Amino acid sequence: MTVDRDDRQRHLPAGRKAQLATYVADTGQVTVGELAERFGVSIDTVRRDLDQLAAEGILVRTYGGAVSLSTVSRTTDRAVDQRLTVQEQEKEKIAALAAALVQDGSTIMINGGTTTLALARSLGQHRDLTVATNNLLVPGALPATAVRDIYIFGGAVRALTLATIGPVSFRANTGADLDISCDLALIGVGAVAAEAGYTTSNLAEAAMMQEMISRAARVAILADSSKFGRRLFAQVSELGAADYLITDTAPPPDLRDALEANGVELLLPRASAPRQA
């Protein structure tokens, strides 16, 4: 029996990973089980390959599989229900870290997005919070026991993201704008880069995020590792505008150095126990 060159290469680690990376790039989104069957290796082997490819920035790991970088880049302007399934496990880790920064009795601002939605769900152990947001899904996601008051910023509704677009303000009965501020702004962004800072794809959303940051005593940026090293259309702020960057994986050296130089504290989840073979 003869084995052609492609079959031999498929079962060599380097060759298999190269073919696996190409397959993910071509397919867009795959599961671990699908890859194990296609390449004739164990699920644990596929997981290790995907973890290494993700660490090398070749693809993005998701719960149960992986997505290509091009697929992730398109999710920035996808509908909320589609974005909820991308980087789901990573968003939950980020949400847990962000919730730990929130103090009982404090006032927080939360912007639109699925990572901040995960944060809202993670506030069940908190009490007496005042929450102001443009994320229309946040009020329903907040545990009732955690909240004293909820305020929604007015404006036009962006149906794609289910967020309002308008001024970060509220008006008194006299018609005058009330001066508002918060203890902590929790801002999800579309991209993070050493030179460009924090960026997003929509100009009006960027303006709202800028204003939330300007009204906050402390600022936490929430971004999973698929956002690293990218720049989108509109800059939200430079790196130094934030007190914290909360993410799931250590950023590349250039971004890590830039964060440190700008006084931004990097918050990462603790390493999980290794998978059993």
N, C-alpha and C positions, 0 to 999 in steps of 0.2 A: 504494500500500500504506500502510495506517495502522498506527501503533504506539501501543498504549494507554499510559496514564500509568505503570502498574506496570512495563511493559517498558522505558520510557525511564528511569525511576528506577533500575532494576536495573543499568544500565550507567553510572550516575553514581557515583563513588566513595563519597560519603556515603550515598546511598540504597542502594547495593549492600551496604555494610558493615552498615547497619541491618537489611536483610533477611537477611543472612548470620547476624548475631547472633540474630535471632529464630528462624531455622531451627535453629541449634545448640541454643538453649534448648528448642525444642519436641522436637527429636530426641534430645537427650541426649549422643550421641557420633557424630562424623562423621569421614570421611577427607578429605584434601586433594583427592584425585581425584574423590570424590563431589561436593564443593562446586564444583570447576572445571566439571564436566559440568552441574550443575544451573544455575549462574549464567552459563555460557557465557563464561568467562574462563580465562586461563592458570593453570597450577599455581603459578607464581611470584607471580602477582597474589593468588591465594588465600592463599599463605603470608604475604605482606606484610599482607594484611587481618587474618589471624588473629593475627599478631605484634602488630599495633597494638591489636586488641581485647583481647588478653591483657594488654598493657601498661596498658590502661585499666581492667582488672579486670572485664571483661564476660564473659570465658570463660577456660578454662584450656587452654593448648597442650599437646599430647601429641606423641609421635613419630608423624608421619604424619597428624596431624589435630588435633582439639580435642574437649573435653568441656564441657558446661554446668556452671555453678557448682552447680546443684542436684544434678547427678550426682556431682560431687566430694564434696559434703557427705554424700552417702549412702555413699560408699566407706569412711568411717571405721569403720563396723561391718560391712563386707562381708567375706567370706572372703578369706583370703590370696591364693588363686589369682586372684581377681578384681582385687584391689588391685595385684597385680604389674604389670598392664598400664596403670595410670594413672600419668602423669608419669614414665614409665620412664626417658627420657633425662635428665630433671632429677635423678632419684635417683642415676643413675650419676655425674653431675658432683659431686653432694654427697658421694657415697661416696669419690670420689678425693680431695677436699679433706680429708675426715675422716681418711682413711688416712694423709695426710701429717702429721697430729698425733701419730700413734702411734709410739712409740720402741721399737726392738728391745729385748727383754728386759724390757719393762714388763708390768704387770698392768692389764687393761682390763675394764670391765663394759659389756655391750651389752644393751639391752632388746628387747622384741618389736617387730615391724613390718617392712615391706618395705624401707624406706630403710636401716635397720640391717642387713638381710640383704644388701643391695647392698654395704654397707661390708665385711661379712665376706668377700665374694668379692674385694674389692679389696686384701686384705692379703698378696698373693702375694710381694711383695718384702720382707716382714718376716720376722724370725726370733726364736725363743725367747720367744714371747708366752704369757702366762697369761691365759685368757679365762674370765670368769664371766658367765653369761647366763640369762635365762628364755625365750629365743627357741629353740624346739625345732628350727628350721631352720638355725640358725647352725652347730652342729657339723659338719653335712654340707657347708656352704658354705665353711667355713674351709679354705684351702690347707694340706695336711698339713705342708708344709715350714715354715710360719709359726708353728706352735703347739708349745709345750712341754706345757702342761696345759690341759684344758677342764673346766669345772665347770658343772653345770646346777642352778639353784635349784629346790628341790622345791616341792610344793604341788599344787593342783588344776590340770588342764589346761583352758584355755579353747579349745575346739575351733575357734571362729571365727577366732582369731588364731594358733593353734598356739603358744601361750605359756603358761608356768606362772604361777599366781597364788599367792603365798605370801610368807613372810618372806625377806628378803635376808640369809640366814645359812646356816651349816653347823654340824653338831654333831660334837663329839668323841665318842670311844667311851664316855666317861663320861656322855654325855647333855647336857653343858653346851654352850652356844653358843660357837663360836669367834669371836674378834674379827677381822673381815676389813676390808680397805680396798683401794683401787685407785689407780693413778696417773692414770687417765683414765676417766671415764664418758661413753659415747656414747649419747645418749638421743634417740630419735625421738618426736616429739609430734604430736598431732592438730591443734593450733591455736596461733597466736602472736598476741598483741595487746598494745598498749601498756599498757592498764590491767589486763587480766586475767592477763598473763604467759603461761606455757605451760600448756595445758590438754589434756585427753584425755576420751574418752567414757565410760570405765569406771572406777569408783571404786577397785576393787582394784588395777588396773594403775597408777593414779595414785599409790597408796600405795607400790607397789614402786619406781616411778620416783623418788619423793621419797627413799626410803631409799638407792637407788643414788647419787643426787646427794650425800647426806649423807656417804657413805663414800668420796668421790672427792677427790683432790688438785686435779684439774682437771675441768671439765665442759664438754662440747660438745653443744649441742642441734642436732639435724638436722631440718630442716623445709623442704619445697619451698614455692614462693611461693603455691600454692593455699591454704596454711594461714594466710596473713596476714589480720589484721583480724577473726578469728573467735574465738568463745569456746565451748568445749564444757563438758560437765557438771562435770568435776572438775578443780580446779586442781592442777597438778604443783608449780609454784613460781612465784615472781615472777621478772621478767626478770633481776635481779641475781644470781640463784643460779648462773647459767652464766658461764663464761669466754668462750665462743664461741657464736655462732649461725652455722651453716653452711647456706647456701641457694643457690638457683640464680639469683635475680634480686633486684636492690636492693629493699628493702621500701619502703612508702609513707613520706612524711616524718615522720608522727607516730610510727610505730614506729621508724624509724631514729633519731630524736632521743631516744626513750626508751631505746633500746639504748645509745646513747652516754652518756646521763646515768647509766646503771646500770653503766657500765664493761664492757659486753659487746662483744667484738671481732667484727665482722661479716666473715665469710669468703665470698667470691664467686668463681666461676670467671672466668678471663680471658675477655674478649670474643672470640668466634669470628670467623673471617674471613667477610666477607659472601658470600652465595650468588651464584654466577655467573648472570647473566640468560640 
